Amino acid sequence: MLSAHRVGTRLPQPVLRAILRSGALRAVTFGMICAHPTRLTPEVALADALALRNAPAFDAVARASRGYAFQGAPEVPVTVAWGTRDRVLPYRQAARARQALPGARHVDLPGCGHVPMSDNPELVADIILATTQGRVPS
């Protein structure tokens, strides 16, 4: 799915810019990865599209992730935060993550999609800080 999304970024930049000016077209192009794609400004949407297009490690990471399954026990604090409106890795799969990482803290991201930083940056920042500083978010 993400590879197909990346193909769409191959359009010429002026065409991408024109498409992403429209809230309705941003909703279509980013609707699979963001729960609230129209909250993205046209500038941010274009920057995200270009970052995806120019990601040098995308193909290598996609290949390496096929069939990958984490094994072992983390030696550092781990938080798994899952968007309740994730369409790439549906929320129902969070139960599988809870089984695979029982020692991790598991957090729901209400109303967030696959890229929760776009949907609720404050919540994501709070969860990261809670994990890295050892405190529980309010």
Buried (B, 14 or more C-beta within 10 A) or exposed (E): EBEEBBEBBEBEEEEBBEBBBEBEBBBEBBBBBBBBBBBBEBEBBBEBBBEBBEEEEBEEEEEEEEEEEEEEEEEEEEBBBBBBBBBBBEBEEBEEBEEEBEEBBBBEBEBBBBBBEBBBEEBBEBBBEBBEEEEEEE
